[in-house]
Amino acid sequence: MSRKPLITALAFGSATLAGGASLDFDPAQYSEKTATVNGETITYRAYENIPYVANPVDAAHQTINIYIPAAYYNGGSINGYTAATAPIYLPNQIGGYMPASAGVPGASGFGPKKEGADAMQTALAKGYIVASPGARGRISADGKAPAAIIDLKAAVRYLKHNDANMAGDAGKIISNGTSAGGALSILLGASSNAPDYDAALKTLGAAEAPDDIYAVSAYCPISILDHADSAYEWEFHGVNDYEKIDARQVDYHVERQLQKGTLSAAEQQTSADLKAQFPAYLNSLNLKNTDGTPLTLDADGNGSFRDAIAAYLGKSAETALKNGQTTVAQLAADHPWLTLDGDRVTTVDFAAYAKTIGRQKTPPAFDALDLSSGENQLFGSASEDKRHFTAYSQAHSSVAGAGMADDATIKQMNPLHYISDKTAPQHWRIRVGTADSDTSHAIAVILASKLANSGKTVDLAMPWQVPHSGDYDLDELFAWMDNVVKNSQP
């Protein structure tokens, strides 16, 4: 790509639908701001509240904030990047599939505010352009699935359309998200340029540009929703005590309170029913391990796929020992699901592990029989706020006349339908902690295996004792991002 090292107000062609907002980036409309990262001050230009579609239906959320290090306007370089080569970091702020505003450095991110610089400030200090899009969410009639992924695609198209007129390389967009945002980060990469979304993008007046991205980072993705119930019960069946999230706490960005309880006899039967579904589904995916051996389960839920997850858990414990996060004595005392030979894990008791971390959701975990889950609202429609999205919950619904989401919408929310060797970016990083029980650990391993089997480079790890959260390892995240940008071919 041929780019000018000094970014100025350039002339560009207009991209505006009749009666719609302009989709042309205006380099003159900014304010100058600073951030302190590791004791040093970074100055950057803030371009905020930019509509990324010509015909928004939710003007409050269908915007993007773009932040560019000021050094790029005087020919400077940061971390080896210049105005022409800087990658674009694309963090979404979506939690619980709720509406999300465009992110702001120092005021965004997952969970309670942490000490020190956040991910967006860190990205700027490391020379990245930061572009954080807002998106519609499930509580509004126009925010039902697949609205959020449509919005993220439109934001990518805006950046691609304006590539020649703003700092940064839109061929090097790296997405990031946590929980539902992690799932959408995965889906954004997996469904790159998929035609299933084109009609909705055209209606919104998205830029006529591609929506593929370069790499994907995802923390604890709440993904593969139409099979997440059976995956959850495969992992947690037999764990009847739970600490469940208060249903009123609908956004995963808040610090959540848990309510204790015990599964009823009917819920235990539902758990057994759903667990029984999972092996056949898993086997239908025809996944393989890194050594080429099939990842399968028998009718009881045992097999090489279960062993693969156990291996990730064992590796996490060994890494924690190596890094001084724990000791052999502490592991023996607090984690009876591990058997060790010195500092090496020899056995992982997966059932005991599930009991130790605990159940956090009652069955079905996502497609609730009484339509009470956030995902039921996600799969609603303009005329029906909440709907089922699995055959099991539809058949066993406790709500008279409950509707079922259409097949096309369900497909558009599942990344497995789009991953192949010919589509999706090459580089993937997925993290889900060993203390996370918001969804089954099977989901991350399915995603990673499908990607790897399609020829993608996947960095999957289960950080020791990390709960449902994101952006907790920024040094490692940006080291990975630098590596895939600087040392890999597009």
RODO-2510 file (C-alpha; in nm, 4 decimals, decimal comma):
residues 490
     n   res          X          Y          Z
     1     m     0,0000     0,0000     0,0000
     2     s     0,1359     0,3421    -0,0939
     3     r     0,0661     0,5958     0,1795
     4     k     0,1836     0,9485     0,2708
     5     p     0,3840     0,9559     0,5971
     6     l     0,2233     1,2856     0,6949
     7     i    -0,1534     1,2723     0,7383
     8     t    -0,3264     1,5931     0,6358
     9     a    -0,6725     1,6987     0,5325
    10     l    -0,6987     1,5144     0,2048
    11     a    -0,9519     1,5432    -0,0698
    12     f    -1,1589     1,2314    -0,1159
    13     g    -1,4597     1,1106    -0,3028
    14     s    -1,7982     1,1352    -0,1376
    15     a    -1,9813     0,8302    -0,0056
    16     t    -2,3268     0,9401     0,0984
    17     l    -2,6584     0,7763     0,0248
    18     a    -2,9421     1,0049    -0,0716
    19     g    -3,0683     1,1702     0,2457
    20     g    -2,8080     0,9911     0,4588
    21     a    -2,5044     1,0835     0,6610
    22     s    -2,1642     1,1121     0,4966
    23     l    -1,9320     0,8150     0,5370
    24     d    -1,6192     1,0174     0,4583
    25     f    -1,3723     1,0618     0,7431
    26     d    -1,3006     1,4276     0,8182
    27     p    -0,9425     1,4606     0,9492
    28     a    -1,0050     1,8175     1,0652
    29     q    -1,2760     1,7321     1,3199
    30     y    -1,0833     1,6282     1,6298
    31     s    -0,9834     1,7260     1,9807
    32     e    -0,6389     1,6642     2,1278
    33     k    -0,6112     1,4490     2,4391
    34     t    -0,3433     1,2770     2,6467
    35     a    -0,3038     0,9560     2,8408
    36     t    -0,0388     0,8389     3,0849
    37     v     0,0893     0,4870     3,0237
    38     n     0,3705     0,3438     3,2363
    39     g     0,4656     0,6926     3,3478
    40     e     0,4900     0,8378     2,9989
    41     t     0,2466     1,0748     2,8301
    42     i     0,0981     0,9887     2,4930
    43     t    -0,0796     1,2641     2,2988
    44     y    -0,3479     1,1631     2,0526
    45     r    -0,6196     1,3053     1,8324
    46     a    -0,9751     1,2036     1,9228
    47     y    -1,2343     1,1730     1,6449
    48     e    -1,5560     1,0886     1,8245
    49     n    -1,9245     1,0147     1,7619
    50     i    -1,8750     0,9383     1,3928
    51     p    -2,1716     0,7630     1,2246
    52     y    -2,0489     0,4532     1,0419
    53     v    -2,3683     0,4005     0,8413
    54     a    -2,5495     0,6516     0,6234
    55     n    -2,8946     0,5520     0,7508
    56     p    -2,8632     0,4750     1,1243
    57     v    -3,1668     0,3416     1,3093
    58     d    -3,0011     0,3921     1,6490
    59     a    -2,7937     0,7090     1,6227
    60     a    -2,6806     0,6833     1,9856
    61     h    -2,5019     0,3530     1,9313
    62     q    -2,4210     0,3261     1,5601
    63     t    -2,1105     0,5424     1,5930
    64     i    -1,7367     0,4863     1,6115
    65     n    -1,4645     0,6676     1,8053
    66     i    -1,1234     0,6827     1,6412
    67     y    -0,8030     0,7747     1,8247
    68     i    -0,4720     0,8414     1,6479
    69     p    -0,1327     0,9091     1,8125
    70     a    -0,0330     1,2699     1,7438
    71     a     0,3183     1,1604     1,6489
    72     y     0,1805     1,0328     1,3190
    73     y     0,0966     1,3882     1,2132
    74     n     0,4594     1,5026     1,2233
    75     g     0,6260     1,2057     1,0583
    76     g     0,6945     1,0246     1,3845
    77     s     0,6984     0,6534     1,4577
    78     i     0,5955     0,4477     1,7610
    79     n     0,6985     0,0879     1,8273
    80     g     0,8225     0,0637     1,4698
    81     y     0,4891     0,1794     1,3258
    82     t     0,4211     0,4898     1,1175
    83     a     0,1097     0,6670     0,9945
    84     a     0,1157     0,4370     0,6922
    85     t     0,1772     0,1068     0,8728
    86     a     0,0086     0,1334     1,2131
    87     p    -0,2389    -0,1509     1,2734
    88     i    -0,5930    -0,0665     1,3828
    89     y    -0,7084    -0,2030     1,7191
    90     l    -1,0867    -0,2576     1,7122
    91     p    -1,2215    -0,3206     2,0653
    92     n    -1,5973    -0,3528     2,1054
    93     q    -1,7619    -0,2733     2,4393
    94     i    -2,0460    -0,5238     2,4143
    95     g    -2,1510    -0,7149     2,7248
    96     g    -2,4544    -0,9396     2,7628
    97     y    -2,5562    -0,8579     2,4044
    98     m    -2,6727    -0,5228     2,5416
    99     p    -2,6451    -0,1904     2,3525
   100     a    -2,2893    -0,0577     2,3637
   101     s    -2,1552     0,2916     2,3157
   102     a    -1,8323     0,3555     2,1294
   103     g    -1,5368     0,3105     2,3622
   104     v    -1,3312     0,5929     2,5143
   105     p    -0,9699     0,5539     2,6356
   106     g    -0,9566     0,5407     3,0142
   107     a    -1,3316     0,4937     3,0490
   108     s    -1,4003     0,1664     2,8704
   109     g    -1,3238    -0,1993     2,9062
   110     f    -1,4637    -0,5055     3,0731
   111     g    -1,5522    -0,5199     3,4433
   112     p    -1,4770    -0,2701     3,7220
   113     k    -1,2180    -0,0031     3,6409
   114     k    -0,8678    -0,1346     3,6974
   115     e    -0,5533     0,0428     3,8130
   116     g    -0,3268     0,1691     3,5380
   117     a    -0,3843     0,2157     3,1677
   118     d    -0,6688     0,0305     2,9984
   119     a    -0,6450    -0,1586     2,6694
   120     m    -0,7248     0,1430     2,4511
   121     q    -0,4658     0,3657     2,6218
   122     t    -0,2100     0,0847     2,6034
   123     a    -0,2802     0,0407     2,2328
   124     l    -0,2155     0,4099     2,1658
   125     a     0,1100     0,4001     2,3602
   126     k     0,2198     0,1041     2,1484
   127     g     0,1492     0,2886     1,8245
   128     y    -0,1861     0,1423     1,7292
   129     i    -0,4751     0,3371     1,5854
   130     v    -0,7750     0,2710     1,8096
   131     a    -1,1223     0,2468     1,6538
   132     s    -1,3954     0,1468     1,8959
   133     p    -1,7461     0,1006     1,7521
   134     g    -2,0742     0,1104     1,9351
   135     a    -2,3504    -0,1345     1,8469
   136     r    -2,7196    -0,1978     1,8949
   137     g    -2,8364    -0,4402     2,1632
   138     r    -3,1102    -0,6847     2,2478
   139     i    -3,3331    -0,4606     2,4614
   140     s    -3,4576    -0,2619     2,1614
   141     a    -3,6775    -0,3857     1,8794
   142     d    -3,4124    -0,2994     1,6215
   143     g    -3,1287    -0,4480     1,8271
   144     k    -3,2211    -0,8142     1,8010
   145     a    -2,9874    -1,0665     1,6395
   146     p    -2,8055    -1,0204     1,4112
   147     a    -2,8019    -0,6398     1,4650
   148     a    -2,4783    -0,6222     1,6667
   149     i    -2,2692    -0,8177     1,4167
   150     i    -2,4174    -0,6133     1,1323
   151     d    -2,3059    -0,2984     1,3137
   152     l    -1,9520    -0,4255     1,3714
   153     k    -1,9244    -0,5180     1,0044
   154     a    -2,0456    -0,1721     0,9063
   155     a    -1,7772    -0,0179     1,1288
   156     v    -1,5086    -0,2251     0,9564
   157     r    -1,6422    -0,1190     0,6173
   158     y    -1,6218     0,2455     0,7290
   159     l    -1,2535     0,2010     0,8147
   160     k    -1,1819     0,0233     0,4863
   161     h    -1,3633     0,2929     0,2889
   162     n    -1,1528     0,5638     0,4543
   163     d    -0,8200     0,3801     0,4490
   164     a    -0,6496     0,6291     0,2167
   165     n    -0,7717     0,9314     0,4148
   166     m    -0,6762     0,8487     0,7731
   167     a    -0,3725     0,7172     0,9559
   168     g    -0,3401     0,3433     0,9968
   169     d    -0,3532     0,0368     0,7760
   170     a    -0,7085    -0,0922     0,7371
   171     g    -0,5592    -0,4136     0,6046
   172     k    -0,4386    -0,4787     0,9609
   173     i    -0,7547    -0,4507     1,1718
   174     i    -0,7434    -0,6592     1,4923
   175     s    -1,0709    -0,7026     1,6796
   176     n    -1,1089    -0,7607     2,0528
   177     g    -1,4022    -0,8312     2,2835
   178     t    -1,5079    -1,0033     2,6049
   179     s    -1,8010    -1,2359     2,6830
   180     a    -2,0752    -1,1522     2,4307
   181     g    -1,8255    -0,9057     2,2860
   182     g    -1,5767    -1,1908     2,2590
   183     a    -1,8322    -1,3983     2,0731
   184     l    -1,8957    -1,1100     1,8347
   185     s    -1,5218    -1,0585     1,7849
   186     i    -1,5019    -1,4262     1,6819
   187     l    -1,8078    -1,3942     1,4587
   188     l    -1,6730    -1,0770     1,2966
   189     g    -1,3596    -1,2591     1,1892
   190     a    -1,5273    -1,5873     1,0997
   191     s    -1,7916    -1,4296     0,8776
   192     s    -1,5571    -1,1987     0,6869
   193     n    -1,7308    -1,0794     0,3673
   194     a    -2,0060    -1,3420     0,4042
   195     p    -2,2980    -1,2490     0,1742
   196     d    -2,5615    -1,3473     0,4349
   197     y    -2,5273    -1,0018     0,5923
   198     d    -2,5197    -0,7894     0,2766
   199     a    -2,8876    -0,7018     0,2567
   200     a    -2,8972    -0,5643     0,6112
   201     l    -2,5752    -0,3695     0,5549
   202     k    -2,7146    -0,2169     0,2374
   203     t    -3,0351    -0,1106     0,4147
   204     l    -2,8316     0,0717     0,6788
   205     g    -2,6226     0,2425     0,4132
   206     a    -2,2931     0,0818     0,5080
   207     a    -1,9931     0,1760     0,2977
   208     e    -1,9398    -0,0296    -0,0157
   209     a    -1,6206    -0,1921     0,1099
   210     p    -1,5191    -0,5355     0,2379
   211     d    -1,5544    -0,6283     0,6055
   212     d    -1,2716    -0,8793     0,6487
   213     i    -1,0234    -0,8219     0,9307
   214     y    -0,6637    -0,9284     0,9926
   215     a    -0,6750    -1,0970     1,3355
   216     v    -0,9098    -1,1773     1,6237
   217     s    -0,8716    -1,1578     2,0009
   218     a    -1,1556    -1,2926     2,2160
   219     y    -1,1930    -1,3342     2,5898
   220     c    -1,4401    -1,5917     2,7281
   221     p    -1,6649    -1,5863     2,4183
   222     i    -2,0325    -1,6696     2,4823
   223     s    -2,0586    -1,8330     2,1414
   224     i    -2,2205    -2,1214     1,9473
   225     l    -2,5408    -2,0290     2,1290
   226     d    -2,7635    -2,2854     1,9588
   227     h    -2,5528    -2,5661     2,1111
   228     a    -2,4274    -2,3921     2,4247
   229     d    -2,6976    -2,5478     2,6454
   230     s    -2,5920    -2,9046     2,5731
   231     a    -2,2234    -2,8100     2,6047
   232     y    -2,2895    -2,6545     2,9456
   233     e    -2,4707    -2,9601     3,0781
   234     w    -2,2033    -3,1908     2,9363
   235     e    -1,9562    -3,0074     3,1605
   236     f    -2,1720    -2,9402     3,4673
   237     h    -2,4227    -3,2286     3,4804
   238     g    -2,4171    -3,3746     3,8310
   239     v    -2,3285    -3,0388     3,9866
   240     n    -2,6668    -2,9570     4,1371
   241     d    -2,5783    -2,6645     4,3615
   242     y    -2,5365    -2,3328     4,1843
   243     e    -2,4599    -1,9670     4,2299
   244     k    -2,6685    -1,7992     3,9653
   245     i    -2,6481    -1,4450     3,8319
   246     d    -2,9326    -1,2191     3,9370
   247     a    -3,1474    -1,1923     3,6225
   248     r    -3,1800    -0,8171     3,6754
   249     q    -2,8066    -0,7755     3,6126
   250     v    -2,8327    -0,7842     3,2385
   251     d    -2,4998    -0,6275     3,1398
   252     y    -2,1774    -0,8240     3,1868
   253     h    -1,9854    -0,5007     3,2460
   254     v    -2,1286    -0,4681     3,5975
   255     e    -1,9986    -0,6460     3,9043
   256     r    -2,2529    -0,9235     3,9408
   257     q    -2,4147    -1,0645     4,2529
   258     l    -2,4848    -1,4389     4,2675
   259     q    -2,7849    -1,6183     4,4132
   260     k    -2,7353    -1,9648     4,5614
   261     g    -2,9700    -2,2547     4,5004
   262     t    -3,0053    -2,6236     4,4162
   263     l    -3,1447    -2,7721     4,0959
   264     s    -3,4952    -2,9136     4,1239
   265     a    -3,5721    -3,2678     4,0108
   266     a    -3,7141    -3,1288     3,6862
   267     e    -3,4005    -2,9207     3,6258
   268     q    -3,1803    -3,2226     3,6912
   269     q    -3,3770    -3,4132     3,4254
   270     t    -3,3332    -3,1239     3,1819
   271     s    -2,9613    -3,1321     3,2548
   272     a    -2,9494    -3,5040     3,1766
   273     d    -3,1448    -3,4554     2,8540
   274     l    -2,9159    -3,1810     2,7312
   275     k    -2,5955    -3,3588     2,8308
   276     a    -2,7078    -3,6587     2,6262
   277     q    -2,7360    -3,4389     2,3148
   278     f    -2,3803    -3,3120     2,3222
   279     p    -2,1710    -3,6129     2,2107
   280     a    -2,3604    -3,6547     1,8838
   281     y    -2,3293    -3,2837     1,8094
   282     l    -1,9582    -3,2765     1,8927
   283     n    -1,8908    -3,5836     1,6803
   284     s    -2,0805    -3,4304     1,3873
   285     l    -1,8217    -3,1508     1,3695
   286     n    -1,5449    -3,3946     1,2711
   287     l    -1,2827    -3,2032     1,4652
   288     k    -0,9211    -3,3145     1,4955
   289     n    -0,6489    -3,2509     1,7489
   290     t    -0,3205    -3,0853     1,6549
   291     d    -0,1680    -3,4268     1,5889
   292     g    -0,4493    -3,5209     1,3519
   293     t    -0,6329    -3,7586     1,5848
   294     p    -1,0137    -3,7229     1,5908
   295     l    -1,1726    -3,5340     1,8798
   296     t    -1,4727    -3,7454     1,9768
   297     l    -1,6971    -3,8426     2,2668
   298     d    -1,8783    -4,1642     2,3479
   299     a    -2,2422    -4,1732     2,4507
   300     d    -2,1461    -4,1123     2,8148
   301     g    -1,9530    -3,7969     2,7233
   302     n    -1,6037    -3,9407     2,7590
   303     g    -1,3324    -3,9454     2,4956
   304     s    -1,0499    -3,7584     2,3287
   305     f    -1,2368    -3,4265     2,3202
   306     r    -1,2769    -3,4325     2,6978
   307     d    -0,9105    -3,5275     2,7298
   308     a    -0,8152    -3,2288     2,5125
   309     i    -0,9906    -2,9859     2,7481
   310     a    -0,8289    -3,1579     3,0462
   311     a    -0,4900    -3,1058     2,8823
   312     y    -0,5498    -2,7291     2,8621
   313     l    -0,6451    -2,7260     3,2311
   314     g    -0,3368    -2,9253     3,3255
   315     k    -0,1132    -2,6958     3,1229
   316     s    -0,2673    -2,3971     3,3000
   317     a    -0,1779    -2,5415     3,6409
   318     e     0,1772    -2,6202     3,5281
   319     t     0,2192    -2,2662     3,3938
   320     a     0,0915    -2,1231     3,7233
   321     l     0,3508    -2,3290     3,9092
   322     k     0,6266    -2,2146     3,6758
   323     n     0,5254    -1,8485     3,7148
   324     g     0,5005    -1,8679     4,0938
   325     q     0,1228    -1,8107     4,1015
   326     t     0,0746    -2,1186     4,3178
   327     t     0,2646    -2,4048     4,4785
   328     v     0,2407    -2,7815     4,4646
   329     a     0,1100    -2,7795     4,8226
   330     q    -0,1605    -2,5261     4,7373
   331     l    -0,2680    -2,7247     4,4333
   332     a    -0,2928    -3,0429     4,6364
   333     a    -0,4960    -2,8683     4,9075
   334     d    -0,7300    -2,6559     4,6970
   335     h    -0,7573    -2,8424     4,3672
   336     p    -0,8198    -3,2121     4,4334
   337     w    -0,9092    -3,2614     4,0666
   338     l    -0,5368    -3,2479     3,9850
   339     t    -0,2835    -3,5260     4,0318
   340     l     0,0782    -3,4157     4,0205
   341     d     0,4177    -3,5751     3,9936
   342     g     0,6393    -3,2978     4,1233
   343     d     0,5530    -2,9894     3,9187
   344     r     0,3989    -3,1921     3,6354
   345     v     0,0255    -3,2617     3,6101
   346     t    -0,0354    -3,6288     3,5387
   347     t    -0,4148    -3,6510     3,5697
   348     v    -0,7098    -3,4120     3,5491
   349     d    -1,0415    -3,5329     3,6965
   350     f    -1,2779    -3,3344     3,4751
   351     a    -1,5935    -3,4093     3,6758
   352     a    -1,4232    -3,3062     3,9981
   353     y    -1,2975    -2,9903     3,8265
   354     a    -1,6537    -2,8924     3,7288
   355     k    -1,7693    -2,9450     4,0864
   356     t    -1,4807    -2,7338     4,2185
   357     i    -1,5427    -2,4293     3,9977
   358     g    -1,9197    -2,4667     4,0405
   359     r    -2,2308    -2,4286     3,8317
   360     q    -2,3392    -2,0727     3,7577
   361     k    -2,6454    -2,1331     3,5416
   362     t    -2,9534    -2,3476     3,5687
   363     p    -3,0562    -2,5632     3,2713
   364     p    -3,1038    -2,4662     3,0008
   365     a    -2,8271    -2,2140     3,0577
   366     f    -2,9037    -1,9960     2,7537
   367     d    -3,2374    -2,0840     2,5907
   368     a    -3,4419    -2,0688     2,9109
   369     l    -3,7683    -2,2611     2,9103
   370     d    -3,9469    -1,9555     3,0531
   371     l    -3,7796    -1,7140     2,8078
   372     s    -3,6004    -1,5401     3,0958
   373     s    -3,2454    -1,5328     2,9603
   374     g    -3,0717    -1,2481     2,7836
   375     e    -3,0183    -1,4773     2,4872
   376     n    -3,3932    -1,5318     2,4558
   377     q    -3,4271    -1,1573     2,4169
   378     l    -3,1341    -1,1503     2,1740
   379     f    -3,3179    -1,3906     1,9441
   380     g    -3,6449    -1,1989     1,9679
   381     s    -3,7932    -0,9964     1,6859
   382     a    -3,9476    -0,6559     1,6349
   383     s    -4,2889    -0,8041     1,7177
   384     e    -4,1872    -1,0643     1,9777
   385     d    -3,9374    -0,9503     2,2400
   386     k    -3,8185    -1,2990     2,3394
   387     r    -3,8026    -1,6248     2,1456
   388     h    -3,6522    -1,9703     2,1697
   389     f    -3,3603    -2,0657     1,9472
   390     t    -3,3162    -2,4385     2,0159
   391     a    -3,5492    -2,7254     1,9335
   392     y    -3,5264    -2,8653     2,2861
   393     s    -3,6377    -2,5469     2,4619
   394     q    -3,9093    -2,4829     2,2054
   395     a    -4,0467    -2,8339     2,2655
   396     h    -4,0286    -2,7981     2,6454
   397     s    -4,1214    -2,4301     2,6729
   398     s    -4,3185    -2,3206     2,9765
   399     v    -4,4518    -2,0163     2,7894
   400     a    -4,7676    -2,0763     2,5916
   401     g    -4,7310    -1,9762     2,2284
   402     a    -4,3602    -1,8976     2,2584
   403     g    -4,2045    -1,8311     1,9203
   404     m    -3,8912    -1,9758     1,7629
   405     a    -3,6172    -1,7722     1,5978
   406     d    -3,5803    -1,8278     1,2238
   407     d    -3,3033    -2,0491     1,0884
   408     a    -3,1297    -1,7655     0,9049
   409     t    -3,0880    -1,5585     1,2213
   410     i    -2,9631    -1,8552     1,4215
   411     k    -2,7096    -1,9299     1,1498
   412     q    -2,5877    -1,5694     1,1365
   413     m    -2,4969    -1,5825     1,5077
   414     n    -2,2941    -1,9060     1,4918
   415     p    -1,9361    -1,8641     1,3624
   416     l    -1,8962    -2,2337     1,2846
   417     h    -2,1141    -2,1877     0,9760
   418     y    -1,8599    -1,9489     0,8233
   419     i    -1,5122    -2,0729     0,9183
   420     s    -1,3273    -2,2395     0,6346
   421     d    -0,9803    -2,2499     0,4822
   422     k    -1,0884    -1,9866     0,2283
   423     t    -1,2415    -1,7344     0,4695
   424     a    -1,1677    -1,5716     0,8049
   425     p    -0,8376    -1,4180     0,9175
   426     q    -0,5272    -1,6270     0,9762
   427     h    -0,4506    -1,5204     1,3324
   428     w    -0,6621    -1,5957     1,6424
   429     r    -0,6139    -1,5558     2,0182
   430     i    -0,8735    -1,7000     2,2588
   431     r    -0,8639    -1,6860     2,6383
   432     v    -1,1045    -1,8402     2,8894
   433     g    -1,0052    -1,8740     3,2549
   434     t    -1,0059    -2,1941     3,4567
   435     a    -1,2410    -2,0277     3,7092
   436     d    -1,4952    -1,9275     3,4433
   437     s    -1,8295    -2,1100     3,4538
   438     d    -2,0389    -1,8703     3,2441
   439     t    -2,0254    -2,1120     2,9505
   440     s    -1,8683    -2,4504     2,8906
   441     h    -1,4952    -2,4710     2,8237
   442     a    -1,5990    -2,6946     2,5351
   443     i    -1,7034    -2,3839     2,3391
   444     a    -1,3517    -2,2379     2,3245
   445     v    -1,1983    -2,5723     2,2320
   446     i    -1,4540    -2,6306     1,9567
   447     l    -1,3806    -2,2860     1,8125
   448     a    -1,0040    -2,3312     1,8339
   449     s    -1,0179    -2,6799     1,6818
   450     k    -1,2429    -2,5724     1,3947
   451     l    -1,0114    -2,2813     1,3195
   452     a    -0,6954    -2,4911     1,3392
   453     n    -0,8521    -2,7615     1,1220
   454     s    -0,9198    -2,4858     0,8662
   455     g    -0,5521    -2,3914     0,8561
   456     k    -0,5669    -2,0954     1,0938
   457     t    -0,3050    -2,0107     1,3550
   458     v    -0,4719    -2,0291     1,6964
   459     d    -0,3374    -1,9303     2,0394
   460     l    -0,5801    -2,0776     2,2944
   461     a    -0,5067    -2,0815     2,6671
   462     m    -0,7021    -2,1151     2,9913
   463     p    -0,5331    -1,8770     3,2394
   464     w    -0,5096    -2,0098     3,5924
   465     q    -0,7895    -1,9117     3,8330
   466     v    -0,9120    -1,6316     3,6056
   467     p    -1,2916    -1,5809     3,6223
   468     h    -1,5241    -1,4476     3,3519
   469     s    -1,3333    -1,1353     3,2481
   470     g    -1,1145    -0,9788     2,9820
   471     d    -0,8200    -0,7483     2,9101
   472     y    -0,6335    -0,8832     3,2140
   473     d    -0,3097    -0,9651     3,0294
   474     l    -0,2423    -0,6585     2,8167
   475     d     0,1336    -0,7119     2,7911
   476     e     0,0774    -1,0596     2,6493
   477     l    -0,2090    -0,9446     2,4266
   478     f    -0,0098    -0,6678     2,2594
   479     a     0,3004    -0,8849     2,2305
   480     w     0,0842    -1,1319     2,0365
   481     m    -0,0601    -0,8532     1,8227
   482     d     0,2851    -0,7134     1,7433
   483     n     0,4051    -1,0604     1,6535
   484     v     0,1248    -1,1406     1,4099
   485     v     0,1581    -0,7986     1,2450
   486     k     0,5354    -0,7768     1,2224
   487     n     0,6310    -1,1404     1,1692
   488     s     0,3443    -1,2831     0,9637
   489     q     0,2381    -1,2436     0,6056
   490     p    -0,1195    -1,1219     0,5415
***
